[in-house]
Amino acid sequence: MASVDGRDTLLGISWHDSAWIPVLNPANVLDYFSERSNPFYDRTCNNEVVKMQRLSLEQLNNMTGLEYILLHTQEPILYIVRKQHRHSPTQVTPFADFYIIAGVVYQAPDLGTVINSRILSAVHNIQSAFDETQAYSRYHPSKGYWWRFKDQEFKEKSKPKDKKDEPSSYFQRQRVDMLLSELCQKFPPKYYQPKPGEKPLAAEQVKKESEPVAESAVKSEDKESAKGGTQPGAATKPPAEKRSRLA
């Protein structure tokens, strides 16, 4: 690639002339490039000498010094102009290339500028990646290090949280038991199931069967107490008589 002097690098600017754009062609593109308002054109070149003397551009091959030539054309949109220094008819040193796209002139970057720009872009992107990665890292003394990404936070926020059943308090349990006992007293059940899986019985029938069992239990308790209190053959003492005191 051409070695370019630092004074000639005009990579950040462009130039165009709207009056020339509709009629631009390979025959007049060098005349368009040699306009006085073009900052990429050096008026000390041999093209100015040929232009002032009204000579043909072929005379540039017989001259030495700075010159501009049309290097490549791709009608109607692309033209490439080269700036070079001619030492002899067969020896030249290129300085810079300029490309004209749709009538707008730009300076083509040299190889060093391209490599420098790519390296700076790569370093900037790597540094941005490290900064963003560092923002996702988390640390806790008990847990250590872990990653927390934005997608994970969004999923956690959008995921519905499962509501855990909170245990009832002692007051709530006692209050409910009291209310249930009151309701059972006011509205006793009509059917009663002795054991799971058995046929339910009417509550009145269960009540009648439980009453004789209770009476027999009371009689048996009375007999046992009578047997335990009196022993056979033991003499019973009469109660002591109260004596009246003499006045």
Sequence and secondary structure as in RCSB ss.txt:
>XXXX:A:sequence
MASVDGRDTLLGISWHDSAWIPVLNPANVLDYFSERSNPFYDRTCNNEVVKMQRLSLEQLNNMTGLEYILLHTQE
PILYIVRKQHRHSPTQVTPFADFYIIAGVVYQAPDLGTVINSRILSAVHNIQSAFDETQAYSRYHPSKGYWWRFK
DQEFKEKSKPKDKKDEPSSYFQRQRVDMLLSELCQKFPPKYYQPKPGEKPLAAEQVKKESEPVAESAVKSEDKES
AKGGTQPGAATKPPAEKRSRLA
>XXXX:A:secstr
     GGG  TT  B  TTTGGG  TTTHHHHHT TT TT  TTSHHHHHHHTT  GGGGGG  EEEEEEEEEET
TTEEEEEEEEEEETTEEEEEEEEEEETTEEEE   HHHHHHHHHHHHHHHHHHHHHHHHHHEEEETTTEEEE  H
HHHHHHHHS          HHHHHHHHHHHHHHHHHS  SEE SSTTS  EEHHHHHHHHHHHHHHHHHHHHHHH
HHHH  TT              
